[in-house]
Amino acid sequence: MSAGFYQLGEEHDALREAVRALADKEIAPHAADVDEQERYPVEARDALVSAGFHAVHVPEDYSGQGADAIAACIVIEEVARVDASASLIPAVNKLGTVPLLLSASEELKQRILPDIAAGASCSYALSEREAGSDTASMRTRAERDGQNWVLNGTKAWITNAGESTWYTVMAVTDPNATKKANGISAFAVHADDPGFSVGPKERKLGIKGSPTREIYFENCAIPADRMVGEPGTGLKTALSTLDHTRPTIGAQAVGIAQGALDAAVGYVRERKQFGTAIGDFQGVQFMLADMATGIEAARHLVYAAAAKAERGEADAGFAAAAAKCYASDVAMKVTTDAVQLFGGAGYTRDFPVERMMRDAKITQIYEGTNQIQRMVMARKLLKG
């Protein structure tokens, strides 16, 4: 067996170099301003779209690049290294479209996926204010009316709402289903559909460049052929989707952590105290070593989870939860340590580590809190 049997392919390395070069040149220079102004990172979006990095996972059959799950993680990771907000563009495009890839009719895929491949975005609408971790208790309803489904309700915490063209929305179609989870269906909603609107931006701790909004459905009528999959399969599709996308949040967390470590290493080399660079002190060196170890472990776990999801392995759900949970905990620890290594300067907005620390926090919360991830993992372990 060749010596290179446990490594990514050359194409993955080339992709990383290309995305990193683009991120450093086109995205990093705007990251602080995007955060400060709480504005959508249009420069990042334009650069990602023109380079074809905004949705690499869309299959070639739908005018996409057909990149594998690890490639999608590498793109997200390398963008997150310089700007977590911008990394949500490829991440949410995958989250919004995986339900279509898993469950939609061929006609619906042909209708939407080439649009995403060409530069449109697709958001994912599962959560509600009173249905976060408890997704099955959602209240948004869809009722059949002739050739249409009519949606009514509100979805909350929708990433990139107002910027996206398409929304994959879960709604209750059978309120009398014996099991609540089996009464939920998925729909593809277009931003121009009558009765669809978006709320004001949430005022957030981090990822300020990525708008998070409620979305509203007021007698929003959509053609019946825009149901994704069969009636009653929406929640199943939504949860299977997360097995494919939780590793992308892990990748985002790894990227944020790597960016913070890179900044910290650069700083401790230059910063002098007691007549020497603080990087010469063993206490600082131990911190850097632990930060780098956590990042390296998280990165391998993320790629392994992405590969399992791609292959459809039985333990993909466990691996996805583990990768998201572990990587996000690492990102929070590493960014907090990076702020510490910068000392008082790290607490100012003159350096990127305070932004990275704020941005890292959400990775422990969205796409299933880390408490929920641990429940998912334990359930799988106890089932055997």
PADREN-987410 format. One record per residue (C-alpha): z, x, y. Coordinates in Angstrom, 1 decimal, decimal comma, padded with zeros to 4 digits. Each point is the difference from the previous one (the first is absolute). Example, Ala and Ser with C-alpha at 12.3 -4.5 7.8 and 13.67 -1.06 7.14 Angstrom:
2
[pt [007,8 012,3 -004,5]]
[pt [-000,7 001,4 003,4]]
***
This chain:
384
[pt [000,0 000,0 000,0]]
[pt [-000,8 001,3 003,5]]
[pt [002,7 001,2 002,2]]
[pt [-000,8 -002,7 002,6]]
[pt [000,8 -003,0 -002,1]]
[pt [002,9 -001,2 002,3]]
[pt [-001,6 -000,1 003,4]]
[pt [-002,2 -002,3 002,1]]
[pt [-003,7 000,5 000,0]]
[pt [-002,0 002,0 002,5]]
[pt [-001,2 -003,2 001,6]]
[pt [003,5 -001,0 000,8]]
[pt [000,7 003,4 001,6]]
[pt [-003,2 -000,3 002,1]]
[pt [001,0 -003,5 001,0]]
[pt [003,4 001,2 001,1]]
[pt [-001,5 002,8 002,1]]
[pt [-002,5 -002,5 001,7]]
[pt [002,7 -002,6 000,8]]
[pt [002,4 002,7 001,2]]
[pt [-002,6 001,5 002,4]]
[pt [-000,8 -003,5 001,3]]
[pt [003,6 -000,9 000,4]]
[pt [000,9 003,2 001,8]]
[pt [-003,0 -000,3 002,4]]
[pt [-000,4 -003,7 000,6]]
[pt [003,4 -001,7 -000,8]]
[pt [002,8 002,5 000,7]]
[pt [-000,7 000,4 003,7]]
[pt [000,5 -003,7 000,6]]
[pt [003,0 -000,6 -002,2]]
[pt [002,7 000,4 002,6]]
[pt [-001,8 -002,2 002,5]]
[pt [-000,7 -002,7 -002,7]]
[pt [003,8 -000,1 -000,7]]
[pt [001,0 000,2 003,7]]
[pt [-002,4 -002,8 001,1]]
[pt [000,4 -002,0 -003,2]]
[pt [-003,7 -000,3 -000,2]]
[pt [-002,4 -000,3 -002,9]]
[pt [-001,4 003,4 -000,9]]
[pt [-003,7 -000,7 000,9]]
[pt [-000,9 003,7 -000,1]]
[pt [001,3 000,2 -003,6]]
[pt [-001,7 -003,2 -001,0]]
[pt [-003,4 001,1 001,4]]
[pt [000,3 003,5 -001,5]]
[pt [001,0 -001,4 -003,4]]
[pt [-002,8 -002,6 000,0]]
[pt [-002,7 002,5 001,1]]
[pt [001,1 002,5 -002,7]]
[pt [000,3 -002,8 -002,7]]
[pt [003,7 000,6 -000,5]]
[pt [001,4 -003,4 001,1]]
[pt [-000,5 -001,6 -003,5]]
[pt [-001,1 002,6 -002,5]]
[pt [001,1 -002,2 -002,9]]
[pt [-002,7 -002,7 000,4]]
[pt [-002,3 000,3 -003,1]]
[pt [-003,6 001,1 000,4]]
[pt [-001,2 -003,4 -001,2]]
[pt [001,2 -001,3 003,4]]
[pt [-001,5 002,7 002,2]]
[pt [003,3 002,0 -000,3]]
[pt [000,7 003,6 -001,1]]
[pt [001,7 -001,0 -003,3]]
[pt [002,7 002,7 000,4]]
[pt [002,8 000,0 -002,6]]
[pt [003,6 -000,9 000,7]]
[pt [001,1 003,6 000,5]]
[pt [-002,7 000,6 002,6]]
[pt [001,2 -003,1 001,9]]
[pt [003,5 001,5 -000,1]]
[pt [-001,2 003,3 001,3]]
[pt [-001,7 -001,6 003,0]]
[pt [003,1 -002,0 000,9]]
[pt [002,3 003,1 -000,5]]
[pt [-002,1 002,3 002,2]]
[pt [-000,3 -002,6 002,8]]
[pt [003,8 -000,7 -000,2]]
[pt [000,7 003,7 000,4]]
[pt [-001,1 -000,3 003,6]]
[pt [000,4 -003,8 000,7]]
[pt [001,7 -002,5 -002,2]]
[pt [-001,4 -002,9 002,1]]
[pt [-003,6 001,1 -000,6]]
[pt [000,6 000,4 -003,7]]
[pt [000,6 -003,7 -000,2]]
[pt [-003,7 -000,6 000,6]]
[pt [-001,1 001,3 -003,4]]
[pt [003,2 -001,2 -001,6]]
[pt [-000,2 -003,6 001,1]]
[pt [-003,8 -000,1 -000,7]]
[pt [000,9 000,7 -003,6]]
[pt [003,0 -002,4 -000,1]]
[pt [-002,2 -002,8 001,4]]
[pt [-002,9 000,5 -002,3]]
[pt [001,6 000,8 -003,4]]
[pt [000,7 -003,7 -000,6]]
[pt [-003,7 -000,6 000,4]]
[pt [-000,9 002,9 -002,3]]
[pt [002,5 -001,3 -002,6]]
[pt [-000,7 -003,7 000,1]]
[pt [-002,8 -001,2 002,4]]
[pt [-003,3 -001,5 -001,1]]
[pt [-003,0 002,3 000,1]]
[pt [-001,4 -002,1 002,9]]
[pt [003,2 000,4 002,1]]
[pt [000,1 003,8 -000,7]]
[pt [-003,6 000,3 001,2]]
[pt [000,9 -002,0 003,1]]
[pt [003,0 002,0 001,1]]
[pt [000,0 003,5 -001,5]]
[pt [-003,2 001,3 001,6]]
[pt [001,5 -001,2 003,3]]
[pt [003,0 002,2 -000,6]]
[pt [-002,1 002,9 -001,1]]
[pt [-001,9 -000,2 003,3]]
[pt [003,1 000,2 002,1]]
[pt [001,8 -003,3 000,1]]
[pt [003,6 -000,2 -001,0]]
[pt [001,9 -002,3 -002,4]]
[pt [003,7 -000,8 000,3]]
[pt [002,3 -001,4 -002,7]]
[pt [002,2 -003,1 000,6]]
[pt [002,7 -000,6 -002,6]]
[pt [003,3 000,1 001,9]]
[pt [001,7 -002,7 002,1]]
[pt [003,2 000,1 002,1]]
[pt [001,9 -001,7 -002,8]]
[pt [-002,1 001,4 -002,9]]
[pt [000,2 003,8 000,1]]
[pt [001,3 001,4 -003,2]]
[pt [000,1 -003,6 -001,4]]
[pt [-003,8 -000,5 000,2]]
[pt [-000,1 -003,1 -002,2]]
[pt [001,9 -002,0 002,6]]
[pt [-002,8 000,1 002,6]]
[pt [-000,8 -003,2 001,9]]
[pt [-003,6 000,5 001,2]]
[pt [-002,0 -002,8 -001,6]]
[pt [-003,6 -000,5 -000,9]]
[pt [-001,4 -003,4 -000,8]]
[pt [-003,4 -000,9 -001,5]]
[pt [-002,1 -002,1 002,3]]
[pt [-003,5 -000,6 -001,4]]
[pt [-001,9 003,3 000,2]]
[pt [002,8 001,8 001,9]]
[pt [003,6 001,2 -000,4]]
[pt [002,1 -000,7 003,0]]
[pt [002,8 002,5 000,8]]
[pt [003,2 -000,7 001,9]]
[pt [002,9 002,4 000,6]]
[pt [001,0 003,3 001,4]]
[pt [-000,1 003,5 -001,6]]
[pt [002,2 002,8 001,4]]
[pt [-000,1 003,8 000,2]]
[pt [-003,8 000,2 -000,3]]
[pt [-001,1 003,6 000,5]]
[pt [-003,0 000,4 002,4]]
[pt [-000,2 -003,7 000,6]]
[pt [-002,2 -000,7 003,0]]
[pt [-002,1 003,1 -000,8]]
[pt [-001,2 -001,2 -003,5]]
[pt [-003,0 -002,1 -000,6]]
[pt [001,2 -001,2 -003,4]]
[pt [003,4 -001,1 -001,3]]
[pt [000,9 -000,5 -003,7]]
[pt [002,5 -002,8 000,2]]
[pt [002,4 -001,4 -002,7]]
[pt [000,8 -003,7 000,4]]
[pt [001,6 -002,8 -002,1]]
[pt [-002,6 -002,2 -001,6]]
[pt [002,2 -001,8 -002,5]]
[pt [003,5 -000,7 001,5]]
[pt [000,9 -001,8 -003,2]]
[pt [-000,7 002,8 -002,3]]
[pt [002,8 000,4 -002,6]]
[pt [000,2 003,7 000,8]]
[pt [-000,3 000,6 003,8]]
[pt [-002,0 003,2 -000,7]]
[pt [-002,7 -001,9 -001,8]]
[pt [-000,7 -002,4 003,0]]
[pt [-001,3 002,8 002,3]]
[pt [-003,6 000,8 000,6]]
[pt [-001,8 002,7 002,0]]
[pt [-002,6 -000,5 002,7]]
[pt [-002,4 002,1 002,1]]
[pt [000,4 -001,0 003,6]]
[pt [-002,3 001,2 002,8]]
[pt [001,3 000,7 003,5]]
[pt [-002,5 -002,5 001,4]]
[pt [001,0 -002,9 -002,3]]
[pt [001,1 -003,0 002,2]]
[pt [003,8 -000,5 -000,1]]
[pt [000,7 003,7 -000,5]]
[pt [001,9 001,9 002,7]]
[pt [002,3 003,0 000,4]]
[pt [003,4 000,3 001,7]]
[pt [001,3 002,7 002,3]]
[pt [000,7 003,5 -001,2]]
[pt [003,4 000,8 -001,5]]
[pt [002,0 002,6 002,0]]
[pt [000,6 002,6 -002,7]]
[pt [002,0 003,2 -000,6]]
[pt [-003,1 001,9 -001,2]]
[pt [-003,6 -000,3 -001,0]]
[pt [-000,5 -001,3 003,5]]
[pt [-003,7 000,6 -000,1]]
[pt [-000,5 -002,5 -002,8]]
[pt [000,5 -003,6 001,3]]
[pt [002,2 -002,2 -002,1]]
[pt [-000,2 -003,7 000,7]]
[pt [000,5 -003,4 -001,4]]
[pt [-003,2 -001,9 -000,8]]
[pt [-000,2 -003,8 000,3]]
[pt [-002,0 -002,6 -001,9]]
[pt [-000,4 -003,4 001,7]]
[pt [-002,2 -002,2 -002,1]]
[pt [-002,0 003,1 -000,7]]
[pt [-002,9 -001,2 -002,1]]
[pt [-001,8 002,6 -002,2]]
[pt [-002,8 -000,6 -002,5]]
[pt [001,2 -000,5 -003,6]]
[pt [-001,9 003,0 -001,3]]
[pt [002,3 002,2 002,0]]
[pt [002,9 -000,5 -002,4]]
[pt [000,6 003,4 -001,7]]
[pt [000,2 -000,6 -003,7]]
[pt [001,1 -003,2 -001,7]]
[pt [002,5 -002,4 001,6]]
[pt [003,6 001,0 -000,8]]
[pt [-000,8 003,6 -000,6]]
[pt [000,6 001,2 003,6]]
[pt [003,5 001,5 -000,5]]
[pt [-001,0 001,7 -003,2]]
[pt [-002,9 001,6 001,9]]
[pt [002,3 000,9 002,9]]
[pt [002,5 001,8 -002,2]]
[pt [-002,7 001,8 -002,1]]
[pt [-001,4 001,2 003,3]]
[pt [003,3 001,7 000,8]]
[pt [-000,2 002,1 -003,2]]
[pt [-003,3 001,4 001,5]]
[pt [001,2 000,3 003,6]]
[pt [003,7 001,2 -000,3]]
[pt [-001,3 003,5 -000,7]]
[pt [-001,9 -000,1 003,3]]
[pt [003,3 -000,6 001,8]]
[pt [001,4 002,9 -002,0]]
[pt [-003,0 002,1 001,3]]
[pt [000,7 -001,1 003,5]]
[pt [003,6 001,1 -000,3]]
[pt [-001,0 003,4 -001,5]]
[pt [-002,4 000,5 003,0]]
[pt [002,7 -000,8 002,5]]
[pt [002,4 002,3 -001,7]]
[pt [-002,6 002,8 -000,2]]
[pt [-000,7 -000,3 003,7]]
[pt [003,7 000,3 000,8]]
[pt [000,5 003,0 -002,3]]
[pt [-003,1 001,7 001,5]]
[pt [001,4 -000,6 003,5]]
[pt [003,5 001,3 -001,0]]
[pt [-001,3 003,1 -001,6]]
[pt [-002,0 000,8 003,1]]
[pt [003,0 -000,6 002,2]]
[pt [002,6 002,1 -001,9]]
[pt [-002,4 002,9 -000,1]]
[pt [-000,1 000,1 003,8]]
[pt [003,4 -001,3 001,1]]
[pt [002,5 002,9 000,6]]
[pt [003,7 -000,2 000,1]]
[pt [002,6 002,8 -000,4]]
[pt [-002,9 002,4 000,5]]
[pt [-002,0 -001,1 -003,0]]
[pt [-002,4 -002,8 -001,1]]
[pt [002,0 -002,8 -001,4]]
[pt [-002,3 000,0 -003,0]]
[pt [001,7 003,3 -001,0]]
[pt [003,3 -001,8 -000,6]]
[pt [000,7 -000,9 -003,6]]
[pt [001,3 -003,5 000,8]]
[pt [-003,3 -000,9 001,7]]
[pt [-002,0 001,6 -002,9]]
[pt [001,9 -002,1 -002,6]]
[pt [-000,8 -003,2 002,0]]
[pt [-003,7 000,9 000,1]]
[pt [000,0 000,7 -003,7]]
[pt [001,5 -003,3 -000,8]]
[pt [-002,3 -001,9 002,3]]
[pt [-003,1 001,7 -001,6]]
[pt [001,3 -000,7 -003,5]]
[pt [000,5 -003,7 000,7]]
[pt [-003,5 -000,3 001,5]]
[pt [-001,7 001,9 -003,0]]
[pt [001,8 -002,3 -002,5]]
[pt [-000,9 -003,1 001,9]]
[pt [-003,6 001,0 000,3]]
[pt [-000,4 000,5 -003,7]]
[pt [001,7 -003,3 -000,8]]
[pt [-002,3 -001,8 002,5]]
[pt [-003,1 001,4 -001,6]]
[pt [001,2 -000,7 -003,5]]
[pt [000,8 -003,6 000,9]]
[pt [-003,4 -000,4 001,7]]
[pt [-001,8 001,3 -003,1]]
[pt [002,0 -002,3 -002,3]]
[pt [-000,9 -003,1 002,2]]
[pt [-003,7 001,1 -000,1]]
[pt [000,1 000,3 -003,8]]
[pt [001,8 -003,3 -000,3]]
[pt [002,9 001,6 -002,0]]
[pt [002,9 -002,2 -001,2]]
[pt [002,6 002,0 002,0]]
[pt [-002,1 -000,1 003,3]]
[pt [002,4 -002,4 001,6]]
[pt [003,0 002,2 -000,8]]
[pt [-001,8 003,1 001,3]]
[pt [-001,1 -001,8 003,2]]
[pt [003,5 -001,2 000,8]]
[pt [001,4 003,5 -000,8]]
[pt [-002,5 001,8 002,2]]
[pt [000,4 -002,3 003,0]]
[pt [003,8 000,0 -000,3]]
[pt [000,4 003,8 -000,5]]
[pt [-002,6 001,1 002,5]]
[pt [001,4 -002,3 002,8]]
[pt [003,5 001,3 -000,6]]
[pt [-001,3 003,5 000,1]]
[pt [-001,8 -000,7 003,3]]
[pt [003,1 -001,4 001,6]]
[pt [002,1 003,0 -001,0]]
[pt [-002,7 002,6 000,9]]
[pt [-000,7 -001,5 003,4]]
[pt [003,7 -000,3 000,8]]
[pt [000,5 003,7 -001,0]]
[pt [-003,0 000,9 002,1]]
[pt [001,6 -001,6 003,1]]
[pt [003,2 002,0 -000,9]]
[pt [-001,9 003,3 -000,2]]
[pt [-001,5 -000,6 003,5]]
[pt [003,5 -000,5 001,3]]
[pt [000,2 -001,8 003,4]]
[pt [-003,8 000,4 000,4]]
[pt [-000,5 -002,0 -003,2]]
[pt [001,7 -003,0 001,7]]
[pt [-002,6 000,0 002,8]]
[pt [-003,5 -001,5 000,1]]
[pt [-001,4 003,5 000,9]]
[pt [-000,3 000,8 -003,7]]
[pt [-001,5 -002,2 -002,8]]
[pt [003,0 000,0 -002,4]]
[pt [001,9 -002,8 001,7]]
[pt [-003,1 -002,2 -000,4]]
[pt [-000,4 001,0 -003,6]]
[pt [003,7 -000,9 -000,7]]
[pt [-000,5 -003,4 001,5]]
[pt [-003,3 -000,5 -001,8]]
[pt [001,4 001,0 -003,3]]
[pt [002,6 -002,7 -000,1]]
[pt [-002,4 -002,9 -000,6]]
[pt [-001,3 001,7 -003,2]]
[pt [003,4 -000,9 -001,5]]
[pt [-000,4 -003,6 000,9]]
[pt [-003,6 -001,3 -000,2]]
[pt [-002,0 -000,8 -003,1]]
[pt [003,3 -000,8 -001,6]]
[pt [003,3 001,5 001,2]]
[pt [001,3 002,9 -002,0]]
[pt [002,7 -002,3 -001,4]]
[pt [-002,7 -002,2 -001,4]]
[pt [-001,8 003,1 -001,4]]
[pt [003,1 001,0 -001,8]]
[pt [000,3 -003,6 -001,5]]
[pt [-003,6 000,2 -001,1]]
[pt [000,6 003,3 -001,7]]
[pt [003,3 -001,1 -001,6]]
[pt [-001,6 -003,2 -001,3]]
[pt [-002,8 002,1 -001,7]]
[pt [002,6 002,4 -001,5]]
[pt [002,2 -002,8 -001,4]]
[pt [-003,0 -001,9 -001,4]]
[pt [-000,9 003,1 -002,0]]
***
